[in-house]
């Protein structure tokens, strides 16, 4: 018996389908349907098409029938149901649901659950809905009440903040001068962790395994010294992070890294150890005074440590090198030195594009309003 729906493609249709398959710009579903049409046109049997493309027999029948009755474009598209589901909540009711989800959760709970929202929503006199309906409503909304980001929130209309911010931005505008280098300094603690049981290497079909148990082996402190215009960074590993350690690191910056500089411009945050007074706690008065005169300090504003480019380098160091268990100080020094050497050889710089003009536009709410 002759088949009821027979696929015969024209030369133009074959070229179109072959181009569609090779382009890779359409969905996998369309590619699959195009392959089915080409093979039906070539006389392949159902069994052969099923084995080749892993499709159901019903799919082949629907594609063939749709092509004969509605044409090529209809056969490539999956038919969507014409059913329409009524909204269980109108716009005002959805707005109240979102507002409730953004409110403070009940006592004893860190956040709203779907069932808590459902119960509270019904208690407030709104229509009875399921927790699944609430889930769908929250999912399609752009505001995600369950998400919370940690952010350094600057104060509103704060003259001290914008003064220090503009000072840092003006320093970043200066062209490179070997006699007056701009150096960003920041620090970060690193916890040393030892494996209690040796980890296993990856095998075919099995990723590397690491036992959840570990042994703490102390904490080291990393001082990052970063010169953005030259793409140089130097990391010093110290046992502690007191004023004395900071002063000794700064002495290395002055005498070992930049011995010929007339004045070293330093960008750093407002940590209580980062003051010229620390030199007097670590050295005799003559040496302390000499070091104080070698530096020109520029402090980032409070809640504005993101202005320090050394934070960017510490973030890269944490992701590329420290995102693992490091057992002891010797290993830490070795790994950090290898990372530092590679980055310096590549001369990786920071392309800082945020300027004072940008700040006065994008952060205008931070500037005090002048009353005339």
BANUTOR-142290 format. One record per residue (C-alpha): chain; residue in three letters; x, y, z; residue number from 1. Coordinates in Angstrom, 2 decimals. Each point is the difference from the previous one (the first is absolute). Example, Ala and Ser with C-alpha at 12.3 -4.5 7.8 and 13.67 -1.06 7.14 Angstrom:
2
<atom 'A','ala',<12.30,-4.50,7.80>,1>;
<atom 'A','ser',<1.37,3.44,-0.66>,2>;
end
This chain:
372
<atom 'A','unk',<0.00,0.00,0.00>,1>;
<atom 'A','unk',<1.30,3.43,-0.91>,2>;
<atom 'A','unk',<0.73,2.19,3.09>,3>;
<atom 'A','unk',<-2.57,2.72,0.64>,4>;
<atom 'A','unk',<2.60,2.72,0.60>,5>;
<atom 'A','unk',<3.08,-0.11,-2.25>,6>;
<atom 'A','unk',<2.90,2.46,0.37>,7>;
<atom 'A','unk',<1.40,1.33,-3.29>,8>;
<atom 'A','unk',<2.42,2.91,0.34>,9>;
<atom 'A','unk',<0.92,2.39,-2.77>,10>;
<atom 'A','unk',<3.65,0.80,-0.69>,11>;
<atom 'A','unk',<-0.45,3.39,1.63>,12>;
<atom 'A','unk',<-1.51,-1.58,3.13>,13>;
<atom 'A','unk',<2.85,-2.49,0.27>,14>;
<atom 'A','unk',<2.60,2.75,-0.24>,15>;
<atom 'A','unk',<-1.89,2.01,2.62>,16>;
<atom 'A','unk',<-0.12,-2.94,2.44>,17>;
<atom 'A','unk',<3.65,-0.90,-0.53>,18>;
<atom 'A','unk',<1.02,3.62,0.65>,19>;
<atom 'A','unk',<-2.19,0.11,3.10>,20>;
<atom 'A','unk',<1.67,-3.14,1.41>,21>;
<atom 'A','unk',<3.55,1.20,-0.68>,22>;
<atom 'A','unk',<-0.51,3.57,1.24>,23>;
<atom 'A','unk',<-0.43,-0.94,3.65>,24>;
<atom 'A','unk',<-2.03,3.15,0.67>,25>;
<atom 'A','unk',<-3.40,-1.64,0.52>,26>;
<atom 'A','unk',<-1.33,-2.20,2.78>,27>;
<atom 'A','unk',<0.87,-3.68,0.36>,28>;
<atom 'A','unk',<-3.68,-0.81,-0.52>,29>;
<atom 'A','unk',<-0.07,1.71,-3.40>,30>;
<atom 'A','unk',<3.20,-1.78,-1.06>,31>;
<atom 'A','unk',<-1.51,-3.34,0.97>,32>;
<atom 'A','unk',<-3.15,0.67,-2.03>,33>;
<atom 'A','unk',<2.06,1.14,-2.99>,34>;
<atom 'A','unk',<2.00,-3.24,0.15>,35>;
<atom 'A','unk',<-3.21,-2.05,0.14>,36>;
<atom 'A','unk',<-1.39,1.77,-3.10>,37>;
<atom 'A','unk',<3.20,-0.55,-1.95>,38>;
<atom 'A','unk',<0.10,-3.69,0.82>,39>;
<atom 'A','unk',<-3.69,-0.50,-0.77>,40>;
<atom 'A','unk',<0.61,1.65,-3.37>,41>;
<atom 'A','unk',<2.97,-2.37,-0.52>,42>;
<atom 'A','unk',<-2.26,-3.01,0.64>,43>;
<atom 'A','unk',<1.25,-1.03,3.42>,44>;
<atom 'A','unk',<-2.25,-2.31,2.03>,45>;
<atom 'A','unk',<-1.42,0.90,3.40>,46>;
<atom 'A','unk',<2.26,-2.53,1.69>,47>;
<atom 'A','unk',<3.14,1.44,-1.57>,48>;
<atom 'A','unk',<-0.93,3.60,0.92>,49>;
<atom 'A','unk',<-0.78,-1.01,3.59>,50>;
<atom 'A','unk',<3.38,-1.73,0.37>,51>;
<atom 'A','unk',<1.89,2.89,-1.57>,52>;
<atom 'A','unk',<-1.57,2.94,1.82>,53>;
<atom 'A','unk',<-1.51,-1.59,3.14>,54>;
<atom 'A','unk',<-3.49,1.37,-0.59>,55>;
<atom 'A','unk',<-3.43,-1.47,0.65>,56>;
<atom 'A','unk',<-2.12,-1.43,-2.79>,57>;
<atom 'A','unk',<-2.75,2.51,0.80>,58>;
<atom 'A','unk',<2.40,2.88,-0.61>,59>;
<atom 'A','unk',<0.80,-1.25,-3.50>,60>;
<atom 'A','unk',<-3.70,-0.39,-0.78>,61>;
<atom 'A','unk',<-0.84,3.51,1.23>,62>;
<atom 'A','unk',<2.84,1.59,-1.96>,63>;
<atom 'A','unk',<-1.01,-1.81,-3.19>,64>;
<atom 'A','unk',<-3.69,0.82,0.40>,65>;
<atom 'A','unk',<0.63,3.65,0.81>,66>;
<atom 'A','unk',<2.31,0.38,-3.00>,67>;
<atom 'A','unk',<-2.60,-1.41,-2.42>,68>;
<atom 'A','unk',<-2.94,1.98,1.41>,69>;
<atom 'A','unk',<1.58,3.28,1.13>,70>;
<atom 'A','unk',<3.38,0.34,-1.68>,71>;
<atom 'A','unk',<3.68,0.07,0.86>,72>;
<atom 'A','unk',<0.07,2.81,2.57>,73>;
<atom 'A','unk',<-2.85,-1.52,2.01>,74>;
<atom 'A','unk',<1.76,-3.39,0.02>,75>;
<atom 'A','unk',<3.14,1.54,1.49>,76>;
<atom 'A','unk',<-1.90,1.62,2.87>,77>;
<atom 'A','unk',<-1.48,-1.83,2.93>,78>;
<atom 'A','unk',<-3.71,0.63,0.23>,79>;
<atom 'A','unk',<-0.85,1.94,3.13>,80>;
<atom 'A','unk',<-3.25,-0.71,1.83>,81>;
<atom 'A','unk',<-2.72,2.60,-0.32>,82>;
<atom 'A','unk',<-1.04,-0.40,3.61>,83>;
<atom 'A','unk',<-0.07,3.12,2.15>,84>;
<atom 'A','unk',<0.08,-0.23,3.76>,85>;
<atom 'A','unk',<-1.77,2.65,2.04>,86>;
<atom 'A','unk',<2.13,2.02,2.43>,87>;
<atom 'A','unk',<-0.72,-0.94,3.60>,88>;
<atom 'A','unk',<1.13,3.43,1.21>,89>;
<atom 'A','unk',<-0.48,3.39,-1.61>,90>;
<atom 'A','unk',<2.72,2.62,-0.20>,91>;
<atom 'A','unk',<-0.84,1.66,3.32>,92>;
<atom 'A','unk',<-0.11,-3.32,1.84>,93>;
<atom 'A','unk',<3.37,-1.00,-1.49>,94>;
<atom 'A','unk',<1.49,3.33,1.11>,95>;
<atom 'A','unk',<-1.19,-0.63,3.57>,96>;
<atom 'A','unk',<1.54,-3.49,-0.13>,97>;
<atom 'A','unk',<3.38,1.41,-1.09>,98>;
<atom 'A','unk',<-0.16,2.66,2.72>,99>;
<atom 'A','unk',<-0.74,-2.69,2.60>,100>;
<atom 'A','unk',<2.93,-2.11,-1.24>,101>;
<atom 'A','unk',<2.32,3.03,0.39>,102>;
<atom 'A','unk',<-1.16,0.73,3.55>,103>;
<atom 'A','unk',<1.61,-1.25,3.20>,104>;
<atom 'A','unk',<-0.56,-3.75,0.55>,105>;
<atom 'A','unk',<-1.74,-1.27,3.15>,106>;
<atom 'A','unk',<1.92,-0.26,3.26>,107>;
<atom 'A','unk',<2.28,-3.01,0.05>,108>;
<atom 'A','unk',<0.36,-0.13,-3.80>,109>;
<atom 'A','unk',<2.85,1.40,-2.09>,110>;
<atom 'A','unk',<-2.20,0.30,-3.10>,111>;
<atom 'A','unk',<-3.46,-0.75,-1.33>,112>;
<atom 'A','unk',<-0.73,-3.50,-1.26>,113>;
<atom 'A','unk',<-2.64,-0.64,-2.68>,114>;
<atom 'A','unk',<-2.40,-1.56,2.47>,115>;
<atom 'A','unk',<0.49,2.79,2.55>,116>;
<atom 'A','unk',<-0.77,2.52,-2.73>,117>;
<atom 'A','unk',<-3.09,-1.94,-1.03>,118>;
<atom 'A','unk',<-1.35,-0.15,3.55>,119>;
<atom 'A','unk',<0.72,3.66,0.74>,120>;
<atom 'A','unk',<-1.44,1.08,-3.35>,121>;
<atom 'A','unk',<-3.27,-1.79,0.70>,122>;
<atom 'A','unk',<-0.11,1.39,3.56>,123>;
<atom 'A','unk',<0.12,3.52,-1.43>,124>;
<atom 'A','unk',<-3.24,-0.70,-1.89>,125>;
<atom 'A','unk',<1.34,-0.67,-3.47>,126>;
<atom 'A','unk',<-1.19,-2.91,-2.22>,127>;
<atom 'A','unk',<1.06,-3.48,1.06>,128>;
<atom 'A','unk',<2.82,-1.24,-2.20>,129>;
<atom 'A','unk',<2.47,-2.87,0.12>,130>;
<atom 'A','unk',<3.66,0.40,0.86>,131>;
<atom 'A','unk',<0.76,-1.07,-3.61>,132>;
<atom 'A','unk',<-1.94,2.99,-1.31>,133>;
<atom 'A','unk',<2.02,2.26,2.28>,134>;
<atom 'A','unk',<3.22,-1.60,-1.28>,135>;
<atom 'A','unk',<-0.95,0.74,-3.62>,136>;
<atom 'A','unk',<-0.97,3.59,0.82>,137>;
<atom 'A','unk',<3.31,0.69,1.73>,138>;
<atom 'A','unk',<2.04,-1.75,-2.68>,139>;
<atom 'A','unk',<-1.36,2.09,-2.88>,140>;
<atom 'A','unk',<0.48,3.27,1.91>,141>;
<atom 'A','unk',<3.20,1.98,-0.58>,142>;
<atom 'A','unk',<0.38,0.67,3.72>,143>;
<atom 'A','unk',<1.32,-3.08,1.83>,144>;
<atom 'A','unk',<-0.80,0.49,3.72>,145>;
<atom 'A','unk',<1.97,-3.09,1.07>,146>;
<atom 'A','unk',<3.29,1.36,-1.38>,147>;
<atom 'A','unk',<2.27,2.11,2.18>,148>;
<atom 'A','unk',<3.38,1.38,-0.99>,149>;
<atom 'A','unk',<2.73,1.23,2.29>,150>;
<atom 'A','unk',<0.91,3.45,-1.19>,151>;
<atom 'A','unk',<2.10,2.88,1.21>,152>;
<atom 'A','unk',<-2.72,2.66,0.27>,153>;
<atom 'A','unk',<1.38,3.57,-0.01>,154>;
<atom 'A','unk',<-1.68,2.70,2.11>,155>;
<atom 'A','unk',<-2.45,2.42,-1.58>,156>;
<atom 'A','unk',<1.08,3.62,-0.64>,157>;
<atom 'A','unk',<3.31,-0.36,1.83>,158>;
<atom 'A','unk',<2.62,2.67,-0.66>,159>;
<atom 'A','unk',<2.84,-2.02,1.60>,160>;
<atom 'A','unk',<-0.74,-2.98,-2.25>,161>;
<atom 'A','unk',<-0.02,1.95,-3.26>,162>;
<atom 'A','unk',<3.10,2.00,1.01>,163>;
<atom 'A','unk',<2.08,-3.13,0.53>,164>;
<atom 'A','unk',<-1.52,-1.69,-3.05>,165>;
<atom 'A','unk',<0.92,2.88,-2.29>,166>;
<atom 'A','unk',<3.48,0.10,1.51>,167>;
<atom 'A','unk',<0.55,-3.67,-0.94>,168>;
<atom 'A','unk',<-1.43,0.52,-3.49>,169>;
<atom 'A','unk',<2.30,2.96,-0.60>,170>;
<atom 'A','unk',<3.00,-2.12,1.04>,171>;
<atom 'A','unk',<-1.03,-2.67,-2.51>,172>;
<atom 'A','unk',<-0.05,2.65,-2.76>,173>;
<atom 'A','unk',<3.68,0.82,0.38>,174>;
<atom 'A','unk',<2.31,-1.22,-2.78>,175>;
<atom 'A','unk',<2.77,-2.43,0.85>,176>;
<atom 'A','unk',<3.02,1.56,1.68>,177>;
<atom 'A','unk',<2.80,-2.26,1.29>,178>;
<atom 'A','unk',<0.95,2.61,2.61>,179>;
<atom 'A','unk',<-3.58,0.16,1.33>,180>;
<atom 'A','unk',<-1.48,-3.50,-0.47>,181>;
<atom 'A','unk',<-3.62,-0.69,0.95>,182>;
<atom 'A','unk',<-0.28,-3.14,2.12>,183>;
<atom 'A','unk',<-3.17,-1.66,1.37>,184>;
<atom 'A','unk',<0.35,-2.03,3.19>,185>;
<atom 'A','unk',<-2.46,-2.36,1.69>,186>;
<atom 'A','unk',<0.14,-3.12,2.14>,187>;
<atom 'A','unk',<-1.89,-3.26,0.43>,188>;
<atom 'A','unk',<0.14,-2.90,2.51>,189>;
<atom 'A','unk',<0.41,-3.57,-1.28>,190>;
<atom 'A','unk',<-0.86,-3.05,2.11>,191>;
<atom 'A','unk',<2.39,-2.94,-0.37>,192>;
<atom 'A','unk',<-1.78,-3.35,-0.31>,193>;
<atom 'A','unk',<1.58,-3.45,0.00>,194>;
<atom 'A','unk',<-1.62,-3.17,-1.40>,195>;
<atom 'A','unk',<-0.60,-2.64,2.67>,196>;
<atom 'A','unk',<-0.41,-2.69,-2.68>,197>;
<atom 'A','unk',<1.88,0.16,-3.33>,198>;
<atom 'A','unk',<-2.20,1.11,-2.92>,199>;
<atom 'A','unk',<-0.49,-2.32,-2.98>,200>;
<atom 'A','unk',<0.85,0.89,-3.59>,201>;
<atom 'A','unk',<-2.69,0.05,-2.70>,202>;
<atom 'A','unk',<-0.73,-3.21,-1.86>,203>;
<atom 'A','unk',<-2.11,-0.82,-3.08>,204>;
<atom 'A','unk',<-3.60,0.56,1.06>,205>;
<atom 'A','unk',<1.00,1.33,3.45>,206>;
<atom 'A','unk',<1.10,3.54,0.91>,207>;
<atom 'A','unk',<2.74,0.76,2.51>,208>;
<atom 'A','unk',<-1.09,-0.59,3.57>,209>;
<atom 'A','unk',<0.89,1.92,3.15>,210>;
<atom 'A','unk',<-1.05,-1.01,3.49>,211>;
<atom 'A','unk',<-2.23,2.53,1.75>,212>;
<atom 'A','unk',<2.14,-0.22,3.15>,213>;
<atom 'A','unk',<3.01,2.30,0.29>,214>;
<atom 'A','unk',<2.38,1.35,2.63>,215>;
<atom 'A','unk',<0.52,3.71,0.63>,216>;
<atom 'A','unk',<3.63,1.03,-0.04>,217>;
<atom 'A','unk',<-0.15,3.69,0.89>,218>;
<atom 'A','unk',<-0.58,3.22,-1.92>,219>;
<atom 'A','unk',<2.41,2.04,-2.12>,220>;
<atom 'A','unk',<-0.48,3.56,-1.20>,221>;
<atom 'A','unk',<0.64,1.11,-3.59>,222>;
<atom 'A','unk',<1.03,3.58,-0.76>,223>;
<atom 'A','unk',<-0.69,0.91,-3.63>,224>;
<atom 'A','unk',<2.11,2.78,-1.54>,225>;
<atom 'A','unk',<-1.33,0.82,-3.49>,226>;
<atom 'A','unk',<1.25,2.60,-2.47>,227>;
<atom 'A','unk',<-2.84,0.18,-2.56>,228>;
<atom 'A','unk',<1.72,2.17,-2.61>,229>;
<atom 'A','unk',<2.94,-2.41,-0.31>,230>;
<atom 'A','unk',<-1.91,-3.26,0.50>,231>;
<atom 'A','unk',<2.19,-1.03,2.94>,232>;
<atom 'A','unk',<-1.13,-1.64,3.20>,233>;
<atom 'A','unk',<1.96,-1.23,3.01>,234>;
<atom 'A','unk',<-1.49,-2.19,2.73>,235>;
<atom 'A','unk',<1.57,-0.23,3.46>,236>;
<atom 'A','unk',<-0.98,-2.82,2.36>,237>;
<atom 'A','unk',<0.07,0.89,3.70>,238>;
<atom 'A','unk',<-0.99,-1.96,3.09>,239>;
<atom 'A','unk',<-2.04,2.83,1.49>,240>;
<atom 'A','unk',<-1.70,3.22,-1.08>,241>;
<atom 'A','unk',<1.02,2.47,2.71>,242>;
<atom 'A','unk',<1.33,3.51,-0.48>,243>;
<atom 'A','unk',<3.55,-1.37,0.22>,244>;
<atom 'A','unk',<-0.50,-2.41,-2.93>,245>;
<atom 'A','unk',<-1.58,2.75,-2.11>,246>;
<atom 'A','unk',<2.89,2.38,0.78>,247>;
<atom 'A','unk',<2.59,-2.61,-1.01>,248>;
<atom 'A','unk',<-1.84,-0.69,-3.27>,249>;
<atom 'A','unk',<-0.05,3.75,-0.74>,250>;
<atom 'A','unk',<3.74,0.17,0.69>,251>;
<atom 'A','unk',<0.51,-2.74,-2.64>,252>;
<atom 'A','unk',<-2.12,2.03,-2.43>,253>;
<atom 'A','unk',<2.12,3.09,0.57>,254>;
<atom 'A','unk',<3.48,-1.55,0.10>,255>;
<atom 'A','unk',<-0.28,-3.13,-2.17>,256>;
<atom 'A','unk',<-2.77,0.58,-2.55>,257>;
<atom 'A','unk',<0.31,3.77,-0.60>,258>;
<atom 'A','unk',<3.40,1.12,1.40>,259>;
<atom 'A','unk',<0.42,2.79,-2.59>,260>;
<atom 'A','unk',<-3.47,1.52,0.31>,261>;
<atom 'A','unk',<-0.19,3.51,1.43>,262>;
<atom 'A','unk',<-3.49,-0.56,1.37>,263>;
<atom 'A','unk',<-2.17,-3.12,-0.10>,264>;
<atom 'A','unk',<-3.75,0.70,-0.36>,265>;
<atom 'A','unk',<-1.84,-2.68,1.98>,266>;
<atom 'A','unk',<-3.71,-0.82,-0.33>,267>;
<atom 'A','unk',<-1.31,-1.99,2.98>,268>;
<atom 'A','unk',<-3.04,-0.40,2.23>,269>;
<atom 'A','unk',<-0.72,1.38,3.47>,270>;
<atom 'A','unk',<1.14,-2.98,2.09>,271>;
<atom 'A','unk',<1.36,1.18,3.34>,272>;
<atom 'A','unk',<3.44,-1.49,-0.75>,273>;
<atom 'A','unk',<0.37,2.00,-3.23>,274>;
<atom 'A','unk',<1.27,3.24,1.52>,275>;
<atom 'A','unk',<3.40,1.73,0.08>,276>;
<atom 'A','unk',<-0.03,-0.48,3.77>,277>;
<atom 'A','unk',<0.63,-3.73,-0.59>,278>;
<atom 'A','unk',<3.54,0.83,-1.10>,279>;
<atom 'A','unk',<0.75,1.42,3.45>,280>;
<atom 'A','unk',<-1.12,-3.25,1.63>,281>;
<atom 'A','unk',<2.32,-2.08,-2.19>,282>;
<atom 'A','unk',<3.13,2.16,-0.43>,283>;
<atom 'A','unk',<2.03,2.63,1.78>,284>;
<atom 'A','unk',<-1.11,3.63,-0.52>,285>;
<atom 'A','unk',<2.61,0.82,-2.68>,286>;
<atom 'A','unk',<-0.92,-3.02,-2.13>,287>;
<atom 'A','unk',<-3.73,0.53,0.56>,288>;
<atom 'A','unk',<0.25,3.64,-1.13>,289>;
<atom 'A','unk',<1.98,-1.01,-3.08>,290>;
<atom 'A','unk',<-2.68,-2.51,-1.02>,291>;
<atom 'A','unk',<-2.85,2.43,0.65>,292>;
<atom 'A','unk',<1.60,2.48,-2.40>,293>;
<atom 'A','unk',<0.35,-2.66,-2.72>,294>;
<atom 'A','unk',<-3.77,-0.48,-0.26>,295>;
<atom 'A','unk',<-3.04,2.04,-0.92>,296>;
<atom 'A','unk',<-3.11,-1.76,1.33>,297>;
<atom 'A','unk',<-3.39,0.15,-1.71>,298>;
<atom 'A','unk',<-2.76,-1.78,1.94>,299>;
<atom 'A','unk',<-3.15,-1.43,-1.53>,300>;
<atom 'A','unk',<-3.21,1.23,1.67>,301>;
<atom 'A','unk',<-1.77,-2.17,2.54>,302>;
<atom 'A','unk',<-2.33,-2.40,-1.84>,303>;
<atom 'A','unk',<2.00,0.79,-3.13>,304>;
<atom 'A','unk',<2.81,-2.55,0.05>,305>;
<atom 'A','unk',<-1.04,-1.04,-3.53>,306>;
<atom 'A','unk',<2.01,3.02,-1.17>,307>;
<atom 'A','unk',<3.21,-1.83,0.93>,308>;
<atom 'A','unk',<1.24,-1.94,-3.04>,309>;
<atom 'A','unk',<1.99,-2.32,2.27>,310>;
<atom 'A','unk',<-3.37,-1.58,0.88>,311>;
<atom 'A','unk',<-0.37,-1.05,-3.64>,312>;
<atom 'A','unk',<3.37,-1.77,0.10>,313>;
<atom 'A','unk',<-0.81,-1.70,3.29>,314>;
<atom 'A','unk',<-3.21,-1.29,-1.55>,315>;
<atom 'A','unk',<1.92,-1.42,-2.96>,316>;
<atom 'A','unk',<2.55,-1.56,2.36>,317>;
<atom 'A','unk',<-2.77,-1.63,2.04>,318>;
<atom 'A','unk',<-1.69,-1.47,-3.10>,319>;
<atom 'A','unk',<3.08,-1.11,-1.91>,320>;
<atom 'A','unk',<2.32,-1.14,2.77>,321>;
<atom 'A','unk',<-1.57,-0.22,3.46>,322>;
<atom 'A','unk',<-3.25,-1.80,-0.85>,323>;
<atom 'A','unk',<1.23,-3.30,1.51>,324>;
<atom 'A','unk',<1.48,-1.44,3.16>,325>;
<atom 'A','unk',<3.52,1.28,0.69>,326>;
<atom 'A','unk',<1.63,-1.88,2.90>,327>;
<atom 'A','unk',<2.84,2.25,1.22>,328>;
<atom 'A','unk',<1.78,3.32,-0.37>,329>;
<atom 'A','unk',<2.77,-1.41,-2.20>,330>;
<atom 'A','unk',<-2.50,-1.28,-2.55>,331>;
<atom 'A','unk',<-1.92,3.28,0.15>,332>;
<atom 'A','unk',<3.14,2.05,-0.68>,333>;
<atom 'A','unk',<0.99,-2.30,-2.87>,334>;
<atom 'A','unk',<-3.42,0.07,-1.68>,335>;
<atom 'A','unk',<-0.53,3.75,0.42>,336>;
<atom 'A','unk',<3.49,0.70,-1.37>,337>;
<atom 'A','unk',<-0.70,-2.12,-3.08>,338>;
<atom 'A','unk',<-3.31,1.83,-0.57>,339>;
<atom 'A','unk',<1.69,3.38,0.48>,340>;
<atom 'A','unk',<2.81,-0.85,-2.43>,341>;
<atom 'A','unk',<-2.43,-1.10,-2.71>,342>;
<atom 'A','unk',<-2.20,3.10,0.33>,343>;
<atom 'A','unk',<3.00,2.33,-0.06>,344>;
<atom 'A','unk',<1.46,-1.69,-3.08>,345>;
<atom 'A','unk',<-3.33,0.50,-1.76>,346>;
<atom 'A','unk',<-0.04,3.66,1.13>,347>;
<atom 'A','unk',<-3.67,-0.20,0.98>,348>;
<atom 'A','unk',<-1.33,3.51,0.64>,349>;
<atom 'A','unk',<-3.33,1.40,1.17>,350>;
<atom 'A','unk',<-1.78,2.23,-2.49>,351>;
<atom 'A','unk',<-1.65,2.41,2.43>,352>;
<atom 'A','unk',<-2.71,1.99,-1.81>,353>;
<atom 'A','unk',<-2.05,1.45,2.86>,354>;
<atom 'A','unk',<0.75,3.73,0.17>,355>;
<atom 'A','unk',<-1.03,2.98,2.10>,356>;
<atom 'A','unk',<-2.41,1.06,-2.75>,357>;
<atom 'A','unk',<-1.63,-3.42,0.07>,358>;
<atom 'A','unk',<-0.27,0.14,3.79>,359>;
<atom 'A','unk',<-1.76,3.37,-0.06>,360>;
<atom 'A','unk',<-2.61,-1.41,-2.37>,361>;
<atom 'A','unk',<-0.48,-3.61,1.08>,362>;
<atom 'A','unk',<0.53,0.59,3.74>,363>;
<atom 'A','unk',<-1.60,3.42,0.27>,364>;
<atom 'A','unk',<-2.16,-1.15,2.92>,365>;
<atom 'A','unk',<3.19,-0.23,2.08>,366>;
<atom 'A','unk',<0.72,3.70,-0.45>,367>;
<atom 'A','unk',<-1.52,2.46,2.46>,368>;
<atom 'A','unk',<-2.66,2.31,-1.40>,369>;
<atom 'A','unk',<1.14,3.61,0.20>,370>;
<atom 'A','unk',<-2.68,2.31,1.40>,371>;
<atom 'A','unk',<0.15,3.38,-1.72>,372>;
end
